[in-house]
Amino acid sequence: MSGFLSRRGLLSSAAAVGAAGFLTPRLGFGQFADPHSPAAQAALDTSAGPCTVPQLVVERRTIEVNGKAASVFGIAGPNKSSELILEADQRFLFELVNRSGEPTIVHWHGQTPPTDQDGVVETGYEGPIENGESHVYDFATRPGTHWMHSHFGLQEQALLAAPMIIRTAEDLALDAQEVTVFLHDFSFKEPSELLRSLTGDGVMSHERAAPEKVSRPAQASLTNRSPSNPASLALCGDVVLNDIDYDAYLANDRTLDDPLVVRTERGGRVRLRLINGASGTSFWIGLGARRGEVIAADGNPVKPVSGSRFPLAQGQRLDILLEVPAGTAVPVLAQREGERELTGIVLASPGAGVAKIDKLAKEKALPIDLSLEEKLEAVTPLAARKPNTRREISLAGRMKPFTWTMNERTWVDRKDIRVQHGQRVIMELRNDSLMAHAMHLHGHCFQVIGLEDKPMAGAVRDTVLVPALGTVTIAFDADNVGRWLFHCHNLWHMAAGMMTQLVYKYA
C-alpha cells in the first residue's frame, strides 16, 4: 500500500538496484516519478549517480514581529521558497528533511495520500522524524489551494506551516495573476506556555474529563435567540470566540506595520489563494469597496459567489477572483472574529500609491458564520447514490477545566468511528458547546449536504465550520482505507481532546 520510505531505506533500495546492474533515475524539481516504477526504470540515466529527490527542509528561521526578532519554524522547498507550487498531475515526491533541532512530522492538509503517508504520528503508521533524519513521501496530488503544517505537539503555533499549491491546466487558462495569502496568529510566548494558560498543563495530555453539554432548548430559552445564529448569541455574551489573545496577526509573515505590497499585472486580474493557517483564530476576509468572486473552497471549484466580505475558519482556504483597476490599491484584510485586530496584504496597480493601513478596524467583527457556506455549490459534487450509514457526532466541551470532546470522549479514551470500505457515509456534526469548531477530516473530501435542518448540495471541502449550538451535515465516500484523524482545527481544542479516528479496511 505504501510508497513511504525512510532516507536510509531509499538509499538501500538504490544500492540494491545498482547491484543488479541498474542506476536510479535523477529526478529534478518538476519531473517527479516513483523511483521504483517501470516508467522510472525505463528512463535510466547512466550518468545520474545516486538517486536524488527534491527536498523540503524543516528548519528554524528568524522573522521580525512588532519591531522584535522572533525565532520560528519554517519549511523551505527546493528553490528555498516557503510556498510549494506543483503543476497539474505532478506527483508529490519529496524528501522531508528535519533540521529544526527537535522531532517533527508534517501533514499535507488537503491531500488524500495513502494513510501511512498522511504525516501524523497519532494513527501509528509513522513515527516522528528526528532532528537530522528524513522521510521520503510519494503520492498522487489533489489539485487546488492547500497547505502543509506540523502535526507534532504544538509546533504549528510556532509557524511550522507553509502553502502548498497544486495548479491545474484550467488555472493557467484563467490568465490571472496568482497571489497567495497565508494567515497566522503569533505569540512571543512559547506554545507550551500558551497551552498552560488554558489548561494548567504544558503538554498535549488529552486527559479524560466530562464535557459540558449545553441544552439547545434551554440555551435558546435563556437568550430568547435562535441557537443556529452564532452572531445573536455572541451579542448577548454567551458564545466564547477566542481562547488566546495573540501578540500579532500575520499575513505572509508580516503585519500591517509593513505589509506585503503586490504590484498587479495582466490587466489587474488577480486570483487570491487565501489560507487560514492560524492555530486559534478565525477571520473575516474583507476587500473594502471592491467585490470578488469565490471560485474554490478548500481547493475544490465552486460556482462563483460574489461578495466583498467572507468568513474563513482555521484550516480553510478560499480562492477569490477580483479586478484591481489601474491607478488603485486594494487592501486585502483579515479581521479577527469578535475583535478589531487586522492583518493582510495590499494589491496595487503599477504606480498606484499605497496609504498606511490602521491595524485596528473601526468596529469589532461579529463571529464568523455560515453566510458563505449556505451559498456555495460544488462544480463537481459527489456522485448521486444512497447513503449506507449515518453517524451523529457530538462536539462538546468547556473552558474551565479546558476540555473538548467528540462523542463525549477525548482522544485518549476515544471510540473510533468505524465504517466499511466503499460506503457512502453521512455524518451529522452537532455542536453542543458555546464555541465554534472547524472540523477537519484527514484523507478524504466531503460534501456539505445540510446546514441545520436545511438540505443542500454545497461545497466539497475537507474542513467545515460548525457554529456554536449549530449542526452541519456532511457526506463522503469511504474510498481511502486506513486510520484517519478527524478533529477540530483549533489547535488548542485538538490538544485538549477534540480528536478521534475514522477507521476502515478493505472488505
C-alpha positions as CSV (number, residue, x, y, z in Angstrom):
1,M,0.0,0.0,0.0
2,S,2.8,2.4,0.9
3,G,5.2,4.5,-1.1
4,F,6.7,5.7,2.2
5,L,10.4,5.3,2.7
6,S,13.0,6.5,5.2
7,R,16.1,8.1,3.7
8,R,18.1,5.0,4.8
9,G,15.5,2.8,3.0
10,L,15.7,4.9,-0.1
11,L,19.4,4.7,-0.3
12,S,19.3,1.0,0.4
13,S,16.9,0.5,-2.4
14,A,19.1,2.5,-4.7
15,A,22.1,0.4,-3.8
16,A,20.2,-2.8,-4.4
17,V,19.1,-1.6,-7.8
18,G,22.6,-0.6,-8.6
19,A,23.9,-4.0,-7.6
20,A,21.5,-5.6,-10.1
21,G,23.1,-3.6,-12.9
22,F,20.8,-0.6,-12.9
23,L,21.2,3.1,-11.9
24,T,18.3,5.0,-10.4
25,P,17.0,8.0,-12.4
26,R,17.8,11.5,-11.5
27,L,14.6,13.3,-10.5
28,G,14.6,17.1,-11.0
29,F,12.2,19.5,-9.5
30,G,9.1,19.5,-11.7
31,Q,9.9,16.0,-13.1
32,F,8.7,13.6,-10.4
33,A,8.0,9.9,-10.7
34,D,8.0,6.8,-8.4
35,P,11.7,5.9,-8.4
36,H,10.8,2.2,-8.4
37,S,8.1,2.3,-11.1
38,P,8.7,0.7,-14.5
39,A,8.4,4.1,-16.1
40,A,11.3,5.4,-13.9
41,Q,13.4,2.4,-14.5
42,A,12.8,2.8,-18.3
43,A,14.2,6.4,-18.0
44,L,17.5,5.4,-16.5
45,D,20.3,7.9,-16.9
46,T,23.7,6.2,-16.6
47,S,25.4,9.5,-15.7
48,A,23.0,10.3,-12.9
49,G,24.9,8.9,-10.0
50,P,23.0,8.5,-6.7
51,C,19.2,8.9,-6.7
52,T,18.2,12.4,-5.9
53,V,14.8,13.5,-4.7
54,P,13.8,17.2,-4.2
55,Q,13.9,18.2,-0.6
56,L,11.6,20.0,1.8
57,V,13.6,21.2,4.7
58,V,12.1,21.9,8.2
59,E,14.3,24.5,9.9
60,R,14.4,27.4,12.3
61,R,14.3,30.9,10.9
62,T,14.1,34.5,12.3
63,I,11.3,37.0,11.4
64,E,10.6,40.4,12.7
65,V,7.3,41.0,14.5
66,N,6.3,44.3,16.1
67,G,9.9,45.5,15.8
68,K,11.3,42.5,17.6
69,A,13.2,39.4,16.3
70,A,11.3,36.1,16.7
71,S,12.7,32.6,16.2
72,V,10.1,30.4,14.4
73,F,9.9,27.3,12.3
74,G,9.8,27.2,8.5
75,I,9.5,24.8,5.6
76,A,11.8,25.6,2.7
77,G,11.3,24.0,-0.7
78,P,13.9,23.2,-3.5
79,N,14.0,26.8,-4.6
80,K,14.3,28.0,-0.9
81,S,10.8,29.4,-1.1
82,S,8.3,28.7,1.7
83,E,5.5,28.3,-0.9
84,L,5.5,25.0,-2.7
85,I,3.9,25.1,-6.1
86,L,3.4,22.0,-8.3
87,E,1.9,21.8,-11.7
88,A,-1.1,19.7,-12.9
89,D,-0.7,16.0,-12.5
90,Q,2.7,16.4,-10.8
91,R,3.3,13.7,-8.1
92,F,4.3,14.7,-4.6
93,L,7.7,13.1,-4.4
94,F,9.9,14.8,-1.8
95,E,12.4,14.0,0.9
96,L,11.3,15.8,4.1
97,V,14.5,16.7,5.9
98,N,14.4,17.8,9.6
99,R,16.9,20.4,10.5
100,S,14.8,22.1,13.1
101,G,16.6,20.9,16.2
102,E,13.7,18.7,17.5
103,P,11.5,15.9,16.3
104,T,8.7,16.8,13.9
105,I,6.4,15.5,11.2
106,V,4.4,17.4,8.5
107,H,0.8,16.8,7.4
108,W,-0.3,17.5,3.9
109,H,-3.6,19.3,4.5
110,G,-6.0,18.9,1.6
111,Q,-4.2,15.9,0.1
112,T,-5.5,12.3,0.1
113,P,-2.4,10.2,0.2
114,P,-2.2,6.5,1.4
115,T,-2.9,6.5,5.2
116,D,0.7,5.8,6.1
117,Q,1.9,9.0,4.3
118,D,-0.5,11.4,5.9
119,G,2.2,13.0,8.0
120,V,0.8,12.3,11.5
121,V,2.0,10.1,14.4
122,E,-1.3,9.6,16.2
123,T,-2.6,6.8,14.0
124,G,0.6,4.7,14.5
125,Y,1.7,4.4,10.9
126,E,4.5,6.9,11.1
127,G,6.9,8.0,13.9
128,P,8.3,11.4,14.4
129,I,11.2,12.4,12.2
130,E,14.2,13.0,14.5
131,N,16.4,16.0,14.0
132,G,18.9,15.3,11.3
133,E,16.8,12.5,9.8
134,S,14.4,12.5,6.9
135,H,11.5,10.6,5.2
136,V,10.5,10.3,1.6
137,Y,6.9,10.8,0.6
138,D,5.5,9.8,-2.8
139,F,1.8,10.1,-3.7
140,A,-0.6,11.5,-6.4
141,T,-1.6,15.0,-5.7
142,R,-5.0,16.6,-5.4
143,P,-5.2,20.0,-7.2
144,G,-6.1,23.2,-5.5
145,T,-5.0,25.6,-2.7
146,H,-3.7,23.5,0.2
147,W,-1.1,23.8,2.9
148,M,1.4,21.8,4.9
149,H,1.9,22.0,8.7
150,S,3.3,20.2,11.6
151,H,1.1,17.6,13.3
152,F,3.5,17.1,16.2
153,G,3.0,18.7,19.5
154,L,2.3,22.5,19.3
155,Q,4.8,23.3,16.5
156,E,2.1,24.6,14.2
157,Q,1.7,27.5,16.6
158,A,5.4,28.4,16.1
159,L,4.8,28.8,12.3
160,L,5.8,25.3,11.2
161,A,3.4,25.6,8.2
162,A,3.5,26.8,4.6
163,P,1.3,27.0,1.5
164,M,1.1,24.1,-1.0
165,I,-0.4,25.0,-4.3
166,I,-1.3,22.3,-6.9
167,R,-2.2,24.0,-10.2
168,T,-4.3,22.7,-13.0
169,A,-4.4,23.4,-16.7
170,E,-7.6,25.4,-16.0
171,D,-5.7,27.6,-13.6
172,L,-3.3,28.6,-16.2
173,A,-6.0,29.2,-18.8
174,L,-7.7,31.6,-16.3
175,D,-4.9,34.1,-17.1
176,A,-4.9,35.7,-13.7
177,Q,-2.0,36.7,-11.5
178,E,-1.9,34.3,-8.6
179,V,-1.3,35.8,-5.1
180,T,-1.1,33.5,-2.1
181,V,-2.1,35.0,1.3
182,F,-1.1,32.8,4.3
183,L,-2.6,33.9,7.6
184,H,-1.3,33.1,11.1
185,D,-1.6,34.1,14.7
186,F,1.6,34.9,16.5
187,S,2.8,35.0,20.1
188,F,6.2,35.7,21.6
189,K,5.4,33.2,24.3
190,E,6.3,29.5,23.8
191,P,3.3,27.4,22.7
192,S,3.6,25.3,25.8
193,E,3.1,28.4,27.9
194,L,0.0,29.3,25.9
195,L,-1.5,25.9,26.5
196,R,-0.6,26.1,30.1
197,S,-2.6,29.3,30.4
198,L,-5.6,27.4,29.2
199,T,-5.2,24.0,30.9
200,G,-2.6,24.4,33.6
201,D,-0.6,21.8,31.8
202,G,2.1,22.3,29.3
203,V,1.7,19.2,27.2
204,M,-0.9,17.6,25.0
205,S,-2.3,15.3,27.6
206,H,-5.7,14.7,26.2
207,E,-6.8,13.9,29.7
208,R,-10.3,12.5,30.2
209,A,-12.9,14.8,31.6
210,A,-16.7,15.1,31.4
211,P,-17.7,17.5,28.7
212,E,-20.1,20.4,29.3
213,K,-23.0,19.9,27.0
214,V,-25.4,22.9,26.6
215,S,-29.0,22.1,26.2
216,R,-30.2,23.7,23.0
217,P,-33.8,24.4,24.1
218,A,-32.6,25.7,27.4
219,Q,-30.0,27.9,25.8
220,A,-32.5,29.2,23.3
221,S,-34.9,30.0,26.1
222,L,-32.2,31.6,28.1
223,T,-31.2,34.0,25.3
224,N,-34.5,34.2,23.5
225,R,-32.4,33.9,20.4
226,S,-32.0,31.1,17.8
227,P,-29.2,28.7,18.7
228,S,-28.4,28.5,15.0
229,N,-27.4,32.2,14.9
230,P,-24.0,32.5,16.5
231,A,-23.9,36.2,16.0
232,S,-27.0,36.8,18.1
233,L,-25.7,34.5,20.8
234,A,-22.4,36.4,20.8
235,L,-24.1,39.7,21.1
236,C,-25.7,38.7,24.4
237,G,-22.3,37.4,25.7
238,D,-22.9,33.7,25.5
239,V,-20.6,32.5,22.8
240,V,-16.8,32.3,23.5
241,L,-14.9,33.4,20.4
242,N,-11.1,33.3,21.2
243,D,-9.1,31.2,23.5
244,I,-5.9,33.3,23.4
245,D,-5.0,37.0,22.8
246,Y,-2.1,37.0,20.4
247,D,0.8,39.5,20.1
248,A,0.3,39.8,16.3
249,Y,-1.7,38.5,13.3
250,L,0.4,37.8,10.3
251,A,-0.1,37.7,6.5
252,N,2.8,36.1,4.7
253,D,4.9,36.6,7.9
254,R,4.2,40.3,8.1
255,T,1.9,42.7,10.0
256,L,0.3,45.8,8.7
257,D,3.2,47.9,10.0
258,D,5.0,46.6,6.9
259,P,2.5,44.7,4.8
260,L,3.4,42.8,1.6
261,V,2.5,45.0,-1.4
262,V,2.0,43.1,-4.6
263,R,2.1,45.1,-7.9
264,T,-0.6,43.7,-10.2
265,E,-0.1,42.8,-13.9
266,R,-2.1,41.2,-16.7
267,G,-4.7,44.0,-16.7
268,G,-5.1,43.8,-12.9
269,R,-6.9,40.4,-12.7
270,V,-5.9,38.6,-9.6
271,R,-6.6,35.1,-8.2
272,L,-6.2,35.3,-4.4
273,R,-5.3,32.0,-2.8
274,L,-6.3,32.6,0.9
275,I,-5.2,30.1,3.5
276,N,-6.1,30.4,7.2
277,G,-3.0,28.7,8.8
278,A,-3.8,30.3,12.2
279,S,-3.8,27.9,15.2
280,G,-6.7,29.5,17.1
281,T,-8.1,32.4,15.1
282,S,-10.9,32.7,12.6
283,F,-11.0,35.7,10.3
284,W,-13.3,37.8,8.1
285,I,-11.7,38.5,4.8
286,G,-12.5,42.0,3.5
287,L,-11.9,43.6,0.1
288,G,-13.2,47.0,1.1
289,A,-15.1,48.7,-1.7
290,R,-14.1,46.0,-4.2
291,R,-16.0,42.8,-4.9
292,G,-14.6,39.5,-5.8
293,E,-15.9,36.0,-6.8
294,V,-15.2,32.9,-4.7
295,I,-14.3,30.3,-7.2
296,A,-12.9,27.5,-4.9
297,A,-13.3,26.4,-1.3
298,D,-10.6,24.1,0.3
299,G,-9.1,23.7,-3.2
300,N,-12.3,22.4,-4.8
301,P,-14.0,24.5,-7.5
302,V,-17.4,26.1,-6.6
303,K,-19.9,28.0,-8.7
304,P,-18.9,31.7,-8.4
305,V,-20.2,33.6,-5.4
306,S,-19.8,37.4,-5.4
307,G,-19.1,39.5,-2.4
308,S,-16.7,41.8,-0.5
309,R,-16.5,40.1,2.9
310,F,-16.0,36.3,3.5
311,P,-15.6,34.1,6.6
312,L,-12.6,31.9,6.9
313,A,-12.2,29.4,9.7
314,Q,-8.9,27.7,10.9
315,G,-7.6,25.3,8.2
316,Q,-10.0,26.5,5.5
317,R,-9.0,28.0,2.1
318,L,-10.8,30.3,-0.4
319,D,-9.8,31.2,-4.0
320,I,-11.2,34.6,-4.9
321,L,-11.0,36.3,-8.3
322,L,-11.0,40.1,-8.4
323,E,-10.0,43.0,-10.6
324,V,-7.6,45.8,-9.5
325,P,-8.3,48.8,-11.7
326,A,-5.5,51.0,-13.0
327,G,-4.4,53.6,-10.5
328,T,-5.9,51.9,-7.5
329,A,-4.7,49.9,-4.5
330,V,-6.9,47.2,-2.9
331,P,-6.1,46.2,0.7
332,V,-7.0,42.5,1.3
333,L,-7.6,42.5,5.1
334,A,-8.3,39.7,7.6
335,Q,-10.1,40.8,10.7
336,R,-10.1,38.6,13.8
337,E,-13.6,37.5,14.6
338,G,-15.1,39.2,17.6
339,E,-12.3,41.9,17.7
340,R,-10.8,44.8,15.9
341,E,-7.3,43.4,15.0
342,L,-6.4,43.4,11.3
343,T,-3.7,41.9,9.1
344,G,-3.4,41.5,5.4
345,I,-1.6,42.5,2.2
346,V,-2.1,45.2,-0.5
347,L,-2.8,44.7,-4.2
348,A,-1.6,47.8,-6.1
349,S,-1.7,48.6,-9.7
350,P,1.6,49.8,-11.2
351,G,2.4,53.3,-10.0
352,A,-0.5,53.5,-7.6
353,G,0.2,55.0,-4.1
354,V,-0.3,52.8,-1.0
355,A,-1.6,54.5,2.1
356,K,-0.7,53.3,5.6
357,I,-3.4,51.0,7.0
358,D,-4.5,51.0,10.6
359,K,-4.0,47.7,12.4
360,L,-7.4,48.1,14.1
361,A,-10.8,48.2,12.4
362,K,-13.3,50.8,13.5
363,E,-15.7,48.2,15.0
364,K,-15.4,44.7,16.4
365,A,-16.2,41.9,14.0
366,L,-19.1,39.5,14.6
367,P,-18.3,35.8,14.9
368,I,-17.7,34.1,11.5
369,D,-20.8,32.2,10.4
370,L,-22.2,30.1,7.6
371,S,-23.4,33.0,5.4
372,L,-21.0,32.0,2.7
373,E,-21.3,28.2,3.2
374,E,-25.0,28.3,2.5
375,K,-24.4,29.9,-0.9
376,L,-21.6,27.6,-2.1
377,E,-22.3,24.9,-4.7
378,A,-19.8,22.4,-5.8
379,V,-18.8,22.4,-9.5
380,T,-18.2,18.6,-9.2
381,P,-20.4,17.2,-6.4
382,L,-20.4,13.7,-5.1
383,A,-22.0,11.2,-7.4
384,A,-25.6,10.6,-6.6
385,R,-26.2,7.4,-4.5
386,K,-28.0,6.3,-1.5
387,P,-26.1,6.5,1.8
388,N,-25.1,3.3,3.5
389,T,-24.6,4.6,7.0
390,R,-25.4,7.7,9.1
391,R,-23.5,8.8,12.1
392,E,-24.2,11.5,14.7
393,I,-21.1,13.2,16.0
394,S,-21.5,15.3,19.2
395,L,-19.0,18.2,19.8
396,A,-18.8,19.4,23.3
397,G,-16.5,21.0,25.9
398,R,-15.9,23.8,28.3
399,M,-13.3,26.5,29.1
400,K,-12.8,25.5,32.8
401,P,-11.4,23.0,33.0
402,F,-10.3,23.4,29.4
403,T,-11.6,20.1,27.8
404,W,-13.1,19.4,24.4
405,T,-14.6,16.2,23.2
406,M,-16.1,14.3,20.3
407,N,-19.0,12.0,21.2
408,E,-18.3,12.8,24.9
409,R,-14.8,11.4,24.7
410,T,-11.3,12.9,24.5
411,W,-8.6,11.4,22.2
412,V,-7.1,9.3,25.0
413,D,-10.4,7.4,25.6
414,R,-11.8,7.7,22.1
415,K,-14.2,5.3,20.5
416,D,-13.2,5.0,16.8
417,I,-15.7,5.8,14.1
418,R,-15.8,2.5,12.2
419,V,-17.3,2.2,8.7
420,Q,-16.9,-0.2,5.7
421,H,-14.9,0.3,2.6
422,G,-17.0,1.6,-0.3
423,Q,-19.8,3.0,1.8
424,R,-21.4,6.4,1.3
425,V,-21.2,7.9,4.8
426,I,-23.4,10.6,6.2
427,M,-22.2,12.5,9.3
428,E,-24.3,14.9,11.3
429,L,-22.0,17.2,13.3
430,R,-23.8,18.6,16.3
431,N,-22.1,21.3,18.3
432,D,-23.4,21.2,21.8
433,S,-20.9,23.8,23.0
434,L,-20.6,27.6,23.1
435,M,-17.6,27.7,20.8
436,A,-17.4,27.1,17.1
437,H,-15.3,24.2,15.8
438,A,-13.6,24.0,12.4
439,M,-13.8,20.2,11.8
440,H,-11.1,18.6,9.6
441,L,-11.2,15.1,8.2
442,H,-7.9,13.6,7.0
443,G,-7.6,11.6,3.8
444,H,-11.0,12.5,2.4
445,C,-13.0,15.3,0.9
446,F,-16.6,15.6,1.9
447,Q,-19.6,17.5,0.6
448,V,-21.7,19.8,2.8
449,I,-25.2,18.5,2.4
450,G,-27.1,20.2,5.3
451,L,-27.0,23.3,7.5
452,E,-29.2,23.0,10.5
453,D,-32.4,21.4,9.1
454,K,-31.9,22.7,5.6
455,P,-30.7,20.2,2.9
456,M,-28.3,21.5,0.3
457,A,-25.8,20.4,-2.3
458,G,-23.0,22.5,-1.0
459,A,-19.2,22.8,-1.4
460,V,-16.8,19.9,-1.4
461,R,-14.4,20.5,1.4
462,D,-12.0,19.0,3.9
463,T,-12.7,21.5,6.8
464,V,-16.1,22.8,7.8
465,L,-17.2,25.3,10.5
466,V,-19.8,24.0,12.9
467,P,-21.0,27.1,14.8
468,A,-21.8,27.2,18.5
469,L,-25.0,25.2,19.0
470,G,-25.2,24.6,15.3
471,T,-25.5,21.5,13.1
472,V,-23.7,20.7,9.8
473,T,-24.2,17.5,7.8
474,I,-21.6,16.2,5.5
475,A,-21.3,13.2,3.1
476,F,-18.2,11.3,1.8
477,D,-17.2,8.0,0.3
478,A,-15.1,5.6,2.3
479,D,-12.6,5.1,-0.6
480,N,-9.2,5.5,1.1
481,V,-8.7,2.7,3.6
482,G,-6.8,3.1,6.9
483,R,-7.0,5.1,10.1
484,W,-7.7,8.7,9.6
485,L,-7.8,11.6,12.1
486,F,-10.9,13.7,12.5
487,H,-10.5,16.7,14.7
488,C,-11.1,20.4,15.4
489,H,-8.6,22.6,13.6
490,N,-8.4,24.9,16.5
491,L,-5.0,23.6,17.8
492,W,-6.0,24.2,21.4
493,H,-9.2,22.3,21.2
494,M,-7.4,19.4,19.5
495,A,-4.7,19.5,22.2
496,A,-7.4,19.3,24.9
497,G,-9.0,16.2,23.4
498,M,-11.3,17.1,20.4
499,M,-10.0,14.4,18.1
500,T,-10.9,10.9,17.1
501,Q,-10.3,8.3,14.3
502,L,-12.2,7.2,11.2
503,V,-11.3,3.5,10.7
504,Y,-12.0,1.1,7.9
505,K,-10.2,-1.6,5.8
506,Y,-10.7,-3.5,2.6
507,A,-13.6,-5.9,2.8
